[in-house]
Amino acid sequence: MIKGQIIALTEIHDEDSLQLFLWINDPDTVRFNAPFAPVHEAVHESWLKSVAASTTKIVFGIRALPDLRLIGVVQLIDLHPVHRTAELTIRIGEEADRGRGAGAEAVALAIDFAFRDLNLQRVWLRVFAENQRAIKAYQKAGLTIEGTMRRACFIDGRWTDQLMMAKLRDHA
């Protein structure tokens, strides 16, 4: 367990499956960072089983302190051993848990883990340009905007720009 001030990052438990399945099938939650398409239970179960065996991704449950209630998930994906990079994704499942600093702290803890424990030198992410709340959380966690991909995503019936953000390790 990696503890912060308001959240902890832990492994995903079998009993988390239903909650994760509900979040990935909630259009309003998914559209914060991806186009929505329903995920079938068999596909979800296959993903969950793949997490433990993967050498290219690490998935943490984000849990509120002190009760360790699951509020989200943060992933380091496409871990690259030569370039020492990873893409970060995050999802806070319920609106009531957003905007309270949990996301920023989860990102900061995941990046610290990536640099200290995985010896990565760069962690990056993509975010929709209109998602100002997420951008502020990522900046609070030390990421900087590196560029804009114009009209990169078709979300909820319209085109949106996508920002690329990253944090580099102080010393590679």
Phi, psi and omega in degrees: 000135176250111185264137170248202178279321184239346178222167172229147173260130180225174171293162174278134179259156178305321182288352176280346188305312183299315180297315178298320179297319178294318180294319182288346178253014176261107184306319182294324179287316182295322185292356173292334183214009180196159171291148182272136168210137181298143177253124181284152185303319180296322178293317178298314180298321178296317177300314182299319178293326182289336184302313184293329184269350188286140172255001182245004176209151174230129183241128176246141165279138175263122185236133179291140174265145009264353190276351179062032175289131179293124178239352181180189180215140175231137184232145166252112186241165181052045177300125184246113185290333180278309182281344181056051180231163173205150171267140179253136170232151180213147174216124170261122194289320187244142180304322182298338181264357180269154177075018182243006178095354181295319180296313179299318180292320179297317178297313180299317180293319179295319179292318177301316176300315181300318182284314186281315188264330180259352181060034176283161179243350181208131172236131185227165178206168175243144179213141176295136185301331181276354181274071185297325179298316179293317180301316178297320178296319180293321177295321178299327179276001174100006178278150176238152179284127180256338181177173181235129171260110185285139179044048185276337186224142176255104187236126175053043174086008179209159179280145177220148175282156178232131177266145172257129179230152180206161170230133177257144175296142183303322178222127183273000000 
